[in-house]
């Protein structure tokens, strides 16, 4: 039986899932490190994701050392990873990750990158292989479903890719981790989604001392 298609992201209280767009190749370049725009981007991103960094599972998965926090946030981060049999992401997210991820990329499953760039599969240590899909989001999802088997497919991001899958009616469920930060400007999660096409039901709410995790099932109107 095929698993669900879902996404799971952290969002600011005012609805942003990323700071203002800065070219990813510049964020991770030596020149960018001294640019106030990049420094501001990194500070805001770190504040948004602050709940995740201390978690034991996160530290173990990225081989950052032993120890870390355990509890609700750790359990949810681990469960999200364990349910995922394959991931789909957009080219911009991949470009940033290619520069920032360690050699052993943190997915440990097949990843399908929606792109117009033709490229052979890129195999990394630890079980992650990136496949580059040139014929659209539905083809990427079909390949991810086949690779995932009876596990779920995660639409990893970025925002535009998630919006495309939502607008196409291809998302079954999503989780938002609501962080107590305000961005003011940035990349909104639901900016390009047609609200008249989606019906949401709240499936679960979990609150820790750091964040609130909200889970919704998605239907069509």
N, C-alpha and C positions, 0 to 999 in steps of 0.2 A: 504493500500500500504506500502510495506517495506521501511524503511528509508535507508540512505547511511551507508557505513562502512568507517570510517575515522580515522586518527590520527592527533594529534596536539601536537607539541613539541617545546621547545626552543633549539636553536642550536648556538654554537659559530661561529664566522666568518670563522674559519678554519675547520668547519665541524664536530665538536664533540658535542654530546648531553649529555655527562657525563664525569667527570674527570676519571683519571686512576682507574681501578677496585680495590676497597678495599672491603674485605668481609663485608657485611652489618651488620652482627651480631657483628663485631668488631667496626664498625663506631659508633654504638649506645651503646657500652658497657662502663662501668666506666673506664676500662683499656685503651680503645681506645682514650679517650678524651685528654690524654696527649701525644699521639703519633704524631710526626710531619707529618706523612703520612696522618693521619685522619684530622689533623688541616688544612693541605693543601687542602685536598679533600673538606672539608666544606667551606673553603674560596672561592675556585673556583666555587663550586655549588651555593653559595650565590651570587657571581658576575653574574653568568649566569642567575639566576632567579630574579635579583634585580628589573627588570621592574614590576614584578607581586606583590611583597610583599606590596607595598603601596596602591594597588588598593582597592577601597571601597568594591567591591564584594568579593574579596579574604579575606579581613579582616572579613566581615560579615559571610562568609561561614565557616571559621575556628573559629568563635566566638572570634576574637582577640580584639574586642572593636569597638566602633562606629567611624564613620568618615573614611577618606581615599580619595584618588584621584578619580576623575571622568573624563571621556573623552574616547578617542578611545581605549586605552589599557583596561580600565575597561569594556567597551562595548563588546569587543572581548572576554575577559575572561568570562563574564557573558553569552554571546551567545553560547560559546562552552559548558558550563555547561547545559544551557537550552535545547540545541538540543539533548543531550545525554540521551537515554532511558535505556542503559545498557553499561557496560564496560567489556573489556577483558584484562587480564594482565598475564605476566609470573610469575613464582614462585619466581624469584629473586626480582622482584619489590614488590611482596606481602610480602616477608620476611622482606624487609627493611621497608615497610609501617606498618606492624604489630607492629614493634618496635617504629615507629616514629609518626604514626597518633594518634590524640586524640581519646578518647573513641567513640565519635560520628564521625566516619570516614567521609571524605569530599565528598563522592560520592552521597549518598542519593538515590541510585538506585541499582539494582542487579549488582554484579561484578562476572565474571567467570574467575577463575584462572587456567591456563594451567599448569598441574603438574603431576608428577608420584606418588605423595603422596596422599593416600586415607584419606579423612577427611570429617566429616559431615559439612553441611552448617553452617556458622558462622554469626549469626545475630547481628548487632550492633545497638545502638540507632540512630534514625534519618532516618531510611529507607534503610540503606545499609545492604545487605546480601551477603556474599562471598560464592560462590559455587565452588567446586573443581572438575575440569574436567580431567579425566585420559585417555581419548581416542582421544587426538589430537586437533589441532587448528580449524579444520573444525567443529567438534562437539561443541567446545566452542562457535564458531560463530553462529552456528545454534541455540543453546540454548539462546544466547544473543539476537539474532533477535526476537525470540519468546517472550522474556521478554520485549523487547523494543517496540513492537507493531509498530506503524507508526513513531516512533522517530528513531534517528540514533544510531548506535553502535560505540563506541569509542574504538580503540585499544590503551590502555593507556601506554603500554610499558612492559618491557624495550626495548632496541635497538634490541636484538635478536628476540624478539617476533614480533616486527614491521617488521623486515626484513623477517621473515617467512611468514607473511601475504602478504607482497608486492610480494615476489617471487612466491607465490601461486596464484597471480592474484585476491586476495580477497579484495583489497583496492579500493574504488571508488574515494577518495579525501583525500588530506592531507594539513595541514597548518604547516609552519615552522615560528616561531618567531626568527628572526635573531638578536642576541644580540651583541653589540660591545665589545666583549671580545675575546681573543686568548688563547687557551689551550696548543697548541703544541703537546700534547699527550692526550690520553683518549679513549673513546668509540665512534667510528664514527657511524653516523646514517645509512649510506648506504654501510658499509664495505662488507657485504655478499650478496648484491643484484645484480642479473644478469641484467646489463643495456640493454642487447639485448632483454629482454622480456617486457620492459616497455616503453610506450609512454606517455609523460607528456604534458599537456597544462596548461599554466598559466591562472588562472581564476580570480585572484584578487591580488592587492598589496595595502597595507595600511601602511603608515609610521607615527610614532609618534615621539616625541622628544627623546624617549628612545630606541626604537627598530623598526624593519621593519617586518610586517606580510605578508608572501607570501603564497598564496593558489593555489594548482594545482589539476587538475582532472587527473585521471590515466586511461590509456587504454592499450591494448595489441598491440605489434608490429605484 
